[in-house]
Amino acid sequence: MSDSADRRPGPGTPADKDRGFATRAIHAGHEPDPLTGAVNVPIYASSTFAQDGVGGMRGGYEYARTGNPTRTALEANLASLEGGSFGRAFGSGMAATDTALRALLRPGDHVVIPDDAYGGTFRLIDKVLTQWGITYTPAAVSDVDAIRAAIRPETKVVWIETPTNPLLNVGDIEAIAAVAHESGTRFVVDNTFASPYLQQPLAWGADVVLHSTTKYLGGHSDVVGGALVTDDDELDAAFAFLQNGAGAVPGPFDAFLTLRGTKTLAVRMEQHSRNAEALVDVLTRHPAISTVLYPGLEDHPNHAVAARQMRRFGGMISVRLRDGADAARRFCARTQIFTLAESLGGIESLIEHPAAMTHASTAGSMLEVPDDLVRLSVGIEDVGDLLADVTEALS
Ligand SMILES: Cc1ncc(COP(=O)(O)O)c(C=O)c1O
């Protein structure tokens, strides 16, 4: 097993760059199988690859932790969708997060994170990386000055999500990229909530885009995965080295499922956004709801930034219940079509209580989320059924 980073091709053919998003989603990263003509990439269920003489690799593959053709197709597809040169796939979003942070940080370094980061990201930094001498400062992604003020001489990474999970705050990617780069700091954007269909952070100046592909990219709640995309070959080499060296890779069936998901990303994101907009319209007028958090609302504090950098506003909505935590829990327990479950971004609608579920690890910290908050991942079911479900559960 080679120590060298996997350097096989990135984002498909040069023509990819001139093609539209939906076309790239379906075609980028693979051609019909040269042997059989199969239009889909086979699931290469092989942990090792025969060599013609020592070191004589046939198709560039030697061992499936280092590289697997199904994974390569997915990586090229993801790179193309984010408009980047290099994509790397991982066994989960957290594996991608861990890889990015370990590639970019050394003991003594400092990272700026969202003050409402995804609970798992916060837990990894707060409970694991601090043991290795990393320090962090939370700052509001919507406040460029707060991010500038949080940067120290030892800051090596500014890390944001936009929109954030679960408060749907929006960071101005272009402005934060400028602030990070002024101080020689790398800038990572977790693009999980938007997906590359709605927003492409590299085009606004990010150095690295991260995904939990478990969510919109996979899109069907049937696979866990993660990805890192960059235009920087040195960063990619560092990610590839850790991908192989630490080994948090997806299996070929996971890569296949994720690649099947990305093919329909464009149509799914349109429908997620359309359904969410209809729900927001009803929720903003509902007496049981005190606040609706959705970047598409004109009175959302970062609506103008969202409108500039996003194609539409996506399928994630958070609401606060006027009658507090008990009302929030009741709402979660009463929906019939919205399934009470963690995760997001699948075709089916999900509902959850972040304070007790996805963000329980933030309890007692600066990142604690309000307990009257409910997060909705709006699926692509018939919108009339979703509206009826939510209205009845709140009645
Ligand atoms: C914004 C965000 N980033 C990263 C992750 C971690 O991804 P995974 O669950 O695939 O490890 C999640 C999971 O919910 C998330 O919501």
The ligand as an ORCA input file, in Angstrom:
! r2SCAN-3c Opt
* xyz 0 1
  C     -23.726     21.101      8.828
  C     -23.225     19.721      9.106
  N     -21.911     19.445      8.950
  C     -21.405     18.205      9.203
  C     -22.215     17.188      9.635
  C     -21.633     15.819      9.938
  O     -21.983     14.922      8.939
  P     -22.155     13.319      9.170
  O     -23.351     13.128     10.030
  O     -22.309     12.816      7.769
  O     -20.906     12.833      9.809
  C     -23.591     17.419      9.798
  C     -24.481     16.332     10.265
  O     -25.622     16.573     10.626
  C     -24.104     18.721      9.529
  O     -25.402     19.010      9.683
*
